[in-house]
Amino acid sequence: MASIFSKIVAGEIPSYKCAEDENYYAFLDINPVNAGHTLVIPKHEVNYIFDLESEEYAGLWQFAKKVAKALKAAVPCERIGVAVLGLEVPHCHIHLIPINTEGDMNFKNKKEVPAEQMAAIADKVLEEFAKL
């Protein structure tokens, strides 16, 4: 059975797309830790990030680096925090989170971000990603 992320990639479930290429996809987390919290995934569904083939693993991180640069340009913050947890959805993913302090990476403190703001952030990240 396809994961929710595979359904997002297939267009069966809507998302706030931030970036995409032939192998990878980035979109805003609908339960963000902070506004701009982005998930980066391989389009090919693999449950555990360390089960990716070496080339796909390296490609995922290269794509995430580019998304992080676009995200930092789009959302005012000190840094882009990175986390790989892999327990919530059986499809490996990297969390990119705009932060100003270490406390901003607390996954127990989710924020409500209005749909209009989510759409504006995603559009700005897409715009910045296209410049890279």
DSSP file with accessible surface (Angstrom, degrees, kcal/mol):
  #  RESIDUE AA STRUCTURE BP1 BP2  ACC     N-H-->O    O-->H-N    N-H-->O    O-->H-N    TCO  KAPPA ALPHA  PHI   PSI    X-CA   Y-CA   Z-CA
    1    1 A M              0   0  211      0, 0.0     2,-0.1     0, 0.0     0, 0.0   0.000 360.0 360.0 360.0 134.4    0.0    0.0    0.0
    2    2 A A        -     0   0   48      1,-0.1     2,-0.0     2,-0.1     0, 0.0  -0.384 360.0-119.8 -69.6 140.4    1.4    3.4   -1.0
    3    3 A S     >  -     0   0    8     87,-0.1     4,-2.1     1,-0.1     5,-0.2  -0.289  28.2-104.9 -71.9 165.1    2.3    5.8    1.8
    4    4 A I  H  > S+     0   0   83      1,-0.2     4,-1.9     2,-0.2     5,-0.1   0.872 123.9  55.4 -59.0 -33.5    0.6    9.2    2.2
    5    5 A F  H  > S+     0   0   13      2,-0.2     4,-2.6     1,-0.2    -1,-0.2   0.899 104.9  50.9 -69.2 -38.2    3.8   10.7    0.8
    6    6 A S  H  > S+     0   0   21      1,-0.2     4,-2.3     2,-0.2    -1,-0.2   0.892 109.3  52.1 -64.0 -36.2    3.7    8.5   -2.3
    7    7 A K  H  <>S+     0   0   62     -4,-2.1     5,-2.2     2,-0.2     6,-1.2   0.867 108.5  51.0 -67.8 -33.9    0.1    9.7   -2.8
    8    8 A I  H ><5S+     0   0   16     -4,-1.9     3,-1.4     4,-0.2    -2,-0.2   0.949 110.2  48.6 -65.7 -47.7    1.2   13.3   -2.5
    9    9 A V  H 3<5S+     0   0   36     -4,-2.6    -2,-0.2     1,-0.3    -1,-0.2   0.904 110.6  51.7 -59.3 -39.1    3.9   12.7   -5.2
   10   10 A A  T 3<5S-     0   0   66     -4,-2.3    -1,-0.3    -5,-0.2    -2,-0.2   0.560 115.9-116.3 -76.2  -7.4    1.3   11.0   -7.4
   11   11 A G  T < 5S+     0   0   62     -3,-1.4    -3,-0.2    -4,-0.4    -2,-0.1   0.574  84.3 119.2  83.2   9.9   -1.0   14.1   -7.0
   12   12 A E  S   <S+     0   0  135     -5,-2.2    -4,-0.2    -6,-0.2    -5,-0.1   0.730  78.9  36.0 -78.2 -24.2   -3.7   12.0   -5.2
   13   13 A I  S    S-     0   0   53     -6,-1.2    -2,-0.3    -9,-0.1    -1,-0.2  -0.998  93.7-118.3-127.8 132.0   -3.4   14.2   -2.1
   14   14 A P        +     0   0  122      0, 0.0     2,-0.3     0, 0.0    -5,-0.1  -0.303  35.1 177.4 -69.5 155.3   -2.7   17.9   -2.3
   15   15 A S        -     0   0   38     -7,-0.1     2,-1.1    -6,-0.0    14,-0.1  -0.961  41.5-107.8-148.3 165.7    0.4   19.5   -0.9
   16   16 A Y        -     0   0   69     12,-0.4    12,-2.1    -2,-0.3     2,-0.2  -0.780  47.0-150.9 -94.7  86.9    2.1   22.8   -0.5
   17   17 A K  E     +A   27   0A  76     -2,-1.1    10,-0.3    10,-0.2   109,-0.3  -0.407  27.2 172.0 -67.9 132.5    4.9   22.0   -3.0
   18   18 A C  E     -     0   0A   0      8,-2.9     2,-0.3     1,-0.4   111,-0.2   0.663  66.0 -10.6-108.2 -29.2    8.2   23.8   -2.3
   19   19 A A  E     -A   26   0A   0      7,-1.6     7,-2.8   110,-0.1    -1,-0.4  -0.961  58.0-178.8-168.2 155.3   10.5   22.0   -4.9
   20   20 A E  E     +A   25   0A  73     -2,-0.3     2,-0.2     5,-0.2     5,-0.2  -0.970   6.9 167.4-160.9 144.0   10.6   19.1   -7.2
   21   21 A D        -     0   0   51      3,-2.3    -2,-0.0    -2,-0.3    42,-0.0  -0.761  59.7 -75.5-137.7-166.7   12.9   17.3   -9.7
   22   22 A E  S    S+     0   0  146     -2,-0.2     3,-0.1     1,-0.2     0, 0.0   0.781 128.1  24.2 -68.0 -22.1   12.7   13.9  -11.4
   23   23 A N  S    S+     0   0   80      1,-0.1    20,-3.2    20,-0.1    21,-0.5   0.629 118.8  45.9-116.2 -17.5   13.7   12.0   -8.2
   24   24 A Y  E     - B   0  42A  16     18,-0.3    -3,-2.3    19,-0.1     2,-0.3  -0.899  52.9-164.2-135.9 158.4   12.8   14.1   -5.2
   25   25 A Y  E     -AB  20  41A  19     16,-2.4    16,-3.0    -2,-0.3     2,-0.4  -0.998   2.3-164.5-143.8 140.7   10.0   16.2   -3.8
   26   26 A A  E     +AB  19  40A   0     -7,-2.8    -8,-2.9    -2,-0.3    -7,-1.6  -0.992  17.3 161.1-129.6 137.4    9.7   18.8   -1.1
   27   27 A F  E     -AB  17  39A   8     12,-2.1    12,-3.4    -2,-0.4   -10,-0.2  -0.977  42.2 -88.4-151.6 157.7    6.5   20.1    0.5
   28   28 A L  E     - B   0  38A   2    -12,-2.1   -12,-0.4    -2,-0.3     2,-0.3  -0.468  41.5-116.7 -71.7 139.6    5.4   21.9    3.7
   29   29 A D        -     0   0   19      8,-2.9     7,-0.2    -2,-0.2     8,-0.1  -0.594  15.3-146.2 -71.4 130.2    4.5   19.8    6.7
   30   30 A I  S    S+     0   0  120     -2,-0.3    83,-0.2     1,-0.3    -1,-0.1   0.596  99.4  46.0 -78.8  -8.4    0.8   20.3    7.5
   31   31 A N  S    S-     0   0   98     81,-0.1    -1,-0.3     6,-0.1    81,-0.1  -0.595  92.8-172.6-124.3  69.2    1.7   19.9   11.2
   32   32 A P        -     0   0    3      0, 0.0    79,-3.5     0, 0.0     3,-0.1  -0.256  36.2-150.9 -75.3 149.8    4.7   22.2   11.4
   33   33 A V  S    S-     0   0    2      1,-0.3     2,-0.3    77,-0.3    73,-0.1   0.851  93.7  -1.2 -74.2 -39.3    7.1   22.8   14.2
   34   34 A N  S >  S-     0   0   20     77,-0.1     3,-2.2    76,-0.1    -1,-0.3  -0.969  98.1 -78.1-143.5 158.1    7.5   26.3   12.8
   35   35 A A  T 3  S+     0   0   28     -2,-0.3     3,-0.1     1,-0.3    77,-0.0  -0.339 121.2  30.5 -57.2 130.6    6.2   28.1    9.7
   36   36 A G  T 3  S+     0   0    1      1,-0.3    -1,-0.3    -7,-0.2     2,-0.1   0.336  76.9 159.2  98.3  -4.7    8.1   26.9    6.7
   37   37 A H    <   -     0   0    1     -3,-2.2    -8,-2.9    -8,-0.1     2,-0.4  -0.321  24.3-166.6 -54.8 117.5    8.7   23.4    8.1
   38   38 A T  E     -BC  28  96A   0     58,-3.1    58,-3.0   -10,-0.3     2,-0.4  -0.888  18.5-147.7-118.7 142.4    9.5   21.4    5.0
   39   39 A L  E     -BC  27  95A   6    -12,-3.4   -12,-2.1    -2,-0.4     2,-0.5  -0.912  10.4-161.0-107.9 134.5    9.7   17.7    4.3
   40   40 A V  E     +BC  26  94A   0     54,-2.3    54,-2.3    -2,-0.4   -14,-0.2  -0.974  19.3 169.9-118.0 125.6   12.1   16.4    1.6
   41   41 A I  E     -B   25   0A   0    -16,-3.0   -16,-2.4    -2,-0.5     2,-0.3  -0.935  37.3-114.6-134.1 154.7   11.5   12.9    0.2
   42   42 A P  E     -B   24   0A   0      0, 0.0   -18,-0.3     0, 0.0     4,-0.2  -0.660  26.5-133.7 -79.0 145.3   12.6   10.6   -2.5
   43   43 A K  S    S+     0   0   53    -20,-3.2     2,-0.5    -2,-0.3   -19,-0.1   0.861  92.5  80.9 -66.9 -32.3    9.8   10.0   -5.0
   44   44 A H  S    S-     0   0  113    -21,-0.5     2,-0.5     1,-0.1   -21,-0.0  -0.623  94.3-120.6 -73.8 122.7   10.8    6.3   -4.8
   45   45 A E        +     0   0   67     -2,-0.5     2,-0.4    46,-0.1    46,-0.1  -0.553  44.8 158.3 -76.0 118.7    9.1    5.0   -1.6
   46   46 A V        -     0   0   21     -2,-0.5    46,-3.7    -4,-0.2     6,-0.1  -0.990  32.1-147.7-136.4 131.5   11.6    3.5    0.9
   47   47 A N  S    S+     0   0   94     -2,-0.4     2,-0.5    44,-0.3    44,-0.3   0.924  81.7  41.9 -67.5 -46.9   10.7    3.2    4.5
   48   48 A Y  S >  S-     0   0  129     42,-0.1     3,-2.6     1,-0.1     4,-0.4  -0.901  72.5-140.0-115.7 126.6   14.1    3.8    6.2
   49   49 A I  G >  S+     0   0    7     -2,-0.5     3,-1.5     1,-0.3    -1,-0.1   0.832 102.9  56.8 -55.4 -34.1   16.5    6.4    5.0
   50   50 A F  G 3  S+     0   0  127      1,-0.3    -1,-0.3    -3,-0.0     4,-0.1   0.490  95.9  66.2 -81.7   1.8   19.5    4.1    5.5
   51   51 A D  G <  S+     0   0  108     -3,-2.6    -1,-0.3     2,-0.1    -2,-0.2   0.479  77.9 109.1 -93.0  -6.2   17.9    1.5    3.2
   52   52 A L  S <  S-     0   0   14     -3,-1.5     2,-0.1    -4,-0.4    -6,-0.0  -0.408  83.2-103.0 -64.6 145.9   18.3    3.9    0.2
   53   53 A E     >  -     0   0  145      1,-0.1     4,-2.9    -2,-0.1     5,-0.2  -0.381  37.9-107.5 -63.5 151.8   20.9    3.0   -2.3
   54   54 A S  H  > S+     0   0  102      1,-0.2     4,-2.6     2,-0.2     5,-0.2   0.874 118.2  49.5 -54.4 -42.8   24.0    5.1   -1.9
   55   55 A E  H  > S+     0   0  172      1,-0.2     4,-2.4     2,-0.2    -1,-0.2   0.923 113.7  45.2 -65.4 -41.9   23.4    7.2   -5.0
   56   56 A E  H  > S+     0   0   33     -3,-0.2     4,-2.5     2,-0.2    -2,-0.2   0.896 112.1  52.8 -69.3 -37.8   19.8    8.0   -4.1
   57   57 A Y  H  X S+     0   0   78     -4,-2.9     4,-1.9     2,-0.2    -2,-0.2   0.949 112.1  44.5 -60.6 -49.0   20.8    8.7   -0.5
   58   58 A A  H  X S+     0   0   43     -4,-2.6     4,-2.3    -5,-0.2    -2,-0.2   0.910 113.0  51.8 -63.1 -41.0   23.5   11.2   -1.7
   59   59 A G  H  X S+     0   0   11     -4,-2.4     4,-2.6    -5,-0.2    -1,-0.2   0.885 106.0  54.6 -63.6 -38.4   21.0   12.7   -4.2
   60   60 A L  H  X S+     0   0    0     -4,-2.5     4,-2.8     1,-0.2    -1,-0.2   0.935 110.6  45.6 -61.4 -44.1   18.4   13.2   -1.5
   61   61 A W  H  X S+     0   0   81     -4,-1.9     4,-2.2     2,-0.2    -2,-0.2   0.877 111.6  51.7 -69.9 -35.2   20.8   15.2    0.7
   62   62 A Q  H  X S+     0   0  143     -4,-2.3     4,-1.8     2,-0.2    -1,-0.2   0.926 112.6  46.1 -64.9 -42.3   22.0   17.3   -2.3
   63   63 A F  H  X S+     0   0   10     -4,-2.6     4,-2.5     1,-0.2    -2,-0.2   0.935 111.4  52.3 -64.3 -44.4   18.4   18.1   -3.1
   64   64 A A  H  X S+     0   0    2     -4,-2.8     4,-3.0     1,-0.2    -2,-0.2   0.883 106.0  54.9 -60.8 -37.2   17.7   18.9    0.6
   65   65 A K  H  X S+     0   0  134     -4,-2.2     4,-2.0     2,-0.2    -1,-0.2   0.930 109.5  46.3 -61.7 -43.7   20.7   21.2    0.6
   66   66 A K  H  X S+     0   0   80     -4,-1.8     4,-2.1     2,-0.2    -2,-0.2   0.918 113.2  49.2 -65.9 -42.2   19.2   23.2   -2.3
   67   67 A V  H  X S+     0   0    0     -4,-2.5     4,-3.1     1,-0.2    -2,-0.2   0.918 108.7  54.2 -62.9 -42.0   15.8   23.2   -0.7
   68   68 A A  H  X S+     0   0   19     -4,-3.0     4,-2.7     1,-0.2    -1,-0.2   0.899 107.5  49.9 -60.6 -40.9   17.3   24.5    2.6
   69   69 A K  H  X S+     0   0  120     -4,-2.0     4,-1.7     2,-0.2    -1,-0.2   0.922 113.4  45.9 -63.7 -42.2   19.0   27.4    0.8
   70   70 A A  H  X S+     0   0    1     -4,-2.1     4,-1.6     2,-0.2    -2,-0.2   0.910 112.6  51.0 -66.1 -40.8   15.7   28.3   -0.9
   71   71 A L  H  X S+     0   0    0     -4,-3.1     4,-2.5     1,-0.2    -2,-0.2   0.922 108.5  50.8 -63.9 -42.9   13.8   28.0    2.4
   72   72 A K  H  < S+     0   0  100     -4,-2.7     5,-0.3     1,-0.2    -1,-0.2   0.877 111.1  49.1 -64.2 -34.9   16.3   30.2    4.3
   73   73 A A  H  < S+     0   0   57     -4,-1.7    -1,-0.2    -5,-0.2    -2,-0.2   0.811 116.8  42.9 -71.5 -27.6   15.9   32.8    1.6
   74   74 A A  H  < S+     0   0   20     -4,-1.6    -2,-0.2     1,-0.2    -1,-0.2   0.778 114.9  45.4 -90.6 -29.5   12.1   32.6    1.8
   75   75 A V  S  < S-     0   0   16     -4,-2.5    -1,-0.2    -5,-0.1     2,-0.2  -0.967  86.6-120.0-122.4 119.9   11.6   32.5    5.6
   76   76 A P        +     0   0  122      0, 0.0     2,-0.3     0, 0.0    -3,-0.1  -0.386  59.0 128.2 -60.2 122.8   13.4   34.8    7.9
   77   77 A C        -     0   0   21     -5,-0.3    23,-0.2    -2,-0.2     3,-0.1  -0.971  65.0-118.8-166.5 165.3   15.4   32.7   10.3
   78   78 A E  S    S-     0   0  116     21,-1.3     2,-0.3    -2,-0.3    22,-0.2   0.883  91.8 -12.2 -78.0 -42.3   18.9   32.2   11.8
   79   79 A R  E     -D   99   0A 164     20,-2.3    20,-2.9    -3,-0.1     2,-0.6  -0.938  62.2-111.6-147.9 170.8   19.3   28.7   10.4
   80   80 A I  E     -D   98   0A  29     -2,-0.3     2,-0.2    18,-0.2   -12,-0.0  -0.962  36.3-147.7-109.8 113.6   17.6   25.7    8.8
   81   81 A G  E     -D   97   0A   9     16,-3.6    16,-2.6    -2,-0.6     2,-0.4  -0.505   9.6-149.1 -78.4 152.3   17.5   22.9   11.4
   82   82 A V  E     +D   96   0A  74     14,-0.2     2,-0.3    -2,-0.2    14,-0.2  -0.980  19.6 168.2-127.3 136.0   17.6   19.3   10.1
   83   83 A A  E     -D   95   0A  15     12,-1.8    12,-3.2    -2,-0.4     2,-0.4  -0.996  18.4-166.6-144.9 144.7   16.1   16.2   11.5
   84   84 A V        +     0   0   54     -2,-0.3    10,-0.1    10,-0.2     8,-0.0  -0.961  27.3 147.7-128.4 110.5   15.6   12.6   10.3
   85   85 A L        -     0   0   81     -2,-0.4    -1,-0.1     8,-0.3     9,-0.1   0.782  24.0-170.7-107.2 -57.1   13.2   10.7   12.5
   86   86 A G        +     0   0   23      7,-0.2     8,-0.0     5,-0.1     6,-0.0   0.638  53.7 102.0  78.3  15.5   11.4    8.4   10.2
   87   87 A L        +     0   0  160      1,-0.1    -1,-0.1     3,-0.1     5,-0.0   0.713  68.7  61.0-101.7 -22.9    8.7    7.1   12.6
   88   88 A E  S    S+     0   0   96      1,-0.2    -1,-0.1     3,-0.1     0, 0.0   0.854 113.5  19.8 -76.4 -39.2    5.6    9.0   11.6
   89   89 A V  S    S-     0   0   24      2,-0.2     2,-2.4   -42,-0.1    -1,-0.2  -0.999  75.6-124.2-135.2 135.0    5.3    7.9    8.0
   90   90 A P  S    S+     0   0   75      0, 0.0     2,-0.3     0, 0.0   -87,-0.1  -0.241  89.3  85.5 -78.6  54.3    6.8    4.7    6.4
   91   91 A H  S    S-     0   0    0     -2,-2.4   -44,-0.3   -44,-0.3    -2,-0.2  -0.889  88.9-111.1-151.6 114.6    8.5    6.8    3.6
   92   92 A C        +     0   0    3    -46,-3.7     2,-0.3    -2,-0.3   -46,-0.1  -0.143  46.6 167.4 -55.6 145.2   11.9    8.2    4.5
   93   93 A H        -     0   0    2    -52,-0.1     2,-0.4   -46,-0.1    -8,-0.3  -0.990  32.1-134.5-158.6 153.4   12.0   12.0    4.8
   94   94 A I  E     -C   40   0A   0    -54,-2.3   -54,-2.3    -2,-0.3     2,-0.5  -0.943  20.4-140.7-111.3 130.8   14.2   14.8    6.0
   95   95 A H  E     -CD  39  83A   4    -12,-3.2   -12,-1.8    -2,-0.4     2,-0.5  -0.819  14.0-169.4 -89.8 128.2   12.7   17.6    8.1
   96   96 A L  E     -CD  38  82A   3    -58,-3.0   -58,-3.1    -2,-0.5   -14,-0.2  -0.985  12.9-178.4-115.2 120.5   14.0   21.1    7.2
   97   97 A I  E     - D   0  81A   0    -16,-2.6   -16,-3.6    -2,-0.5     2,-0.2  -0.967  28.2-128.3-129.7 121.4   12.9   23.6    9.9
   98   98 A P  E     + D   0  80A   8      0, 0.0     2,-0.3     0, 0.0   -18,-0.2  -0.484  42.6 175.7 -63.3 127.9   13.5   27.4   10.0
   99   99 A I  E     - D   0  79A  23    -20,-2.9   -20,-2.3    -2,-0.2   -21,-1.3  -0.961  39.4-178.3-137.2 156.4   14.9   28.1   13.5
  100  100 A N  S    S+     0   0   99      1,-0.4     2,-0.3    -2,-0.3    -1,-0.1   0.481  83.8  20.8-121.2 -20.4   16.3   30.9   15.6
  101  101 A T  S >  S-     0   0   82    -22,-0.1     3,-1.5     1,-0.1    -1,-0.4  -0.944  82.4-107.7-140.6 164.5   17.1   28.9   18.7
  102  102 A E  G >  S+     0   0  181     -2,-0.3     3,-1.9     1,-0.3    -1,-0.1   0.860 116.7  65.3 -61.6 -33.1   17.7   25.2   19.5
  103  103 A G  G >  S+     0   0   54      1,-0.3     3,-1.2     2,-0.1    -1,-0.3   0.700  83.5  75.5 -63.3 -18.1   14.3   25.2   21.2
  104  104 A D  G <  S+     0   0   40     -3,-1.5    -1,-0.3     1,-0.3    -2,-0.2   0.560  83.8  67.4 -71.4  -6.4   12.7   25.9   17.9
  105  105 A M  G <   +     0   0   45     -3,-1.9     2,-0.8    -4,-0.1    -1,-0.3   0.178  66.8 129.7 -97.3  17.1   13.3   22.2   17.0
  106  106 A N    X   -     0   0   67     -3,-1.2     3,-1.6     1,-0.2    -3,-0.0  -0.617  42.0-165.3 -78.8 109.0   10.9   20.8   19.6
  107  107 A F  T 3  S+     0   0   50     -2,-0.8    -1,-0.2     1,-0.3     3,-0.1   0.566  84.4  66.9 -73.1  -6.4    8.6   18.4   17.8
  108  108 A K  T 3  S+     0   0  188      1,-0.2     2,-0.8     2,-0.0    -1,-0.3   0.601  90.6  68.3 -85.9 -12.6    6.2   18.4   20.7
  109  109 A N    <   +     0   0   90     -3,-1.6    -1,-0.2    -5,-0.0     2,-0.2  -0.758  69.8 179.7-110.2  84.1    5.3   22.1   20.0
  110  110 A K        -     0   0  100     -2,-0.8     2,-0.3    -3,-0.1   -77,-0.3  -0.538  15.4-142.0 -82.7 150.2    3.4   22.1   16.7
  111  111 A K        -     0   0   94    -79,-3.5     2,-0.6    -2,-0.2   -77,-0.1  -0.821   8.9-128.6-110.8 151.7    2.2   25.4   15.3
  112  112 A E        -     0   0  197     -2,-0.3   -77,-0.1   -81,-0.1   -81,-0.1  -0.902  27.8-174.0 -97.0 122.2   -1.0   26.3   13.5
  113  113 A V        -     0   0   26     -2,-0.6     5,-0.1   -83,-0.2    -2,-0.0  -0.980  27.0-116.8-118.6 122.5   -0.2   28.1   10.3
  114  114 A P     >  -     0   0   66      0, 0.0     4,-2.5     0, 0.0     3,-0.5  -0.220  23.3-117.2 -58.0 148.7   -3.1   29.5    8.2
  115  115 A A  H  > S+     0   0   49      1,-0.2     4,-2.7     2,-0.2     5,-0.2   0.857 114.6  55.7 -55.7 -38.4   -3.6   28.0    4.7
  116  116 A E  H  > S+     0   0  148      1,-0.2     4,-2.1     2,-0.2    -1,-0.2   0.900 109.6  45.9 -63.9 -39.9   -2.9   31.4    3.1
  117  117 A Q  H  > S+     0   0   89     -3,-0.5     4,-2.6     2,-0.2    -2,-0.2   0.902 111.3  52.5 -69.6 -40.4    0.4   31.7    4.9
  118  118 A M  H  X S+     0   0    9     -4,-2.5     4,-2.7     2,-0.2    -2,-0.2   0.943 111.1  47.1 -58.6 -47.6    1.3   28.1    4.0
  119  119 A A  H  X S+     0   0   36     -4,-2.7     4,-2.5     1,-0.2    -2,-0.2   0.909 112.0  50.1 -62.5 -41.5    0.6   28.8    0.3
  120  120 A A  H  X S+     0   0   58     -4,-2.1     4,-2.2    -5,-0.2    -1,-0.2   0.909 111.8  47.8 -65.2 -41.2    2.6   32.0    0.3
  121  121 A I  H  X S+     0   0   18     -4,-2.6     4,-2.8     2,-0.2     5,-0.2   0.946 112.0  49.2 -64.0 -48.5    5.6   30.3    1.9
  122  122 A A  H  X S+     0   0    3     -4,-2.7     4,-2.7     1,-0.2    -2,-0.2   0.921 111.7  49.4 -58.3 -44.1    5.5   27.4   -0.5
  123  123 A D  H  X S+     0   0  104     -4,-2.5     4,-2.3    -5,-0.2    -1,-0.2   0.907 111.7  48.5 -62.1 -41.1    5.3   29.8   -3.5
  124  124 A K  H  X S+     0   0   74     -4,-2.2     4,-2.6     2,-0.2    -2,-0.2   0.911 111.7  48.8 -67.5 -40.7    8.2   31.8   -2.2
  125  125 A V  H  X S+     0   0    0     -4,-2.8     4,-3.2     2,-0.2     5,-0.2   0.937 111.0  50.8 -64.6 -43.6   10.4   28.7   -1.6
  126  126 A L  H  X S+     0   0   60     -4,-2.7     4,-2.1  -109,-0.3    -2,-0.2   0.922 111.2  49.3 -57.0 -43.1    9.5   27.5   -5.2
  127  127 A E  H  X S+     0   0  101     -4,-2.3     4,-0.8     1,-0.2    -2,-0.2   0.927 114.1  44.0 -62.5 -46.3   10.5   30.9   -6.5
  128  128 A E  H >X S+     0   0   28     -4,-2.6     3,-0.7     1,-0.2     4,-0.6   0.887 110.9  55.0 -67.5 -37.9   13.8   30.8   -4.6
  129  129 A F  H >< S+     0   0   21     -4,-3.2     3,-1.3     1,-0.2    -1,-0.2   0.900 102.7  57.0 -61.5 -39.9   14.5   27.2   -5.5
  130  130 A A  H 3< S+     0   0   82     -4,-2.1    -1,-0.2     1,-0.3    -2,-0.2   0.765 101.2  57.8 -63.8 -24.7   14.1   28.1   -9.2
  131  131 A K  H <<        0   0  134     -4,-0.8    -1,-0.3    -3,-0.7    -2,-0.2   0.657 360.0 360.0 -78.5 -18.2   16.9   30.7   -8.8
  132  132 A L    <<        0   0   98     -3,-1.3   -66,-0.0    -4,-0.6    -3,-0.0  -0.434 360.0 360.0 -84.7 360.0   19.5   28.1   -7.6
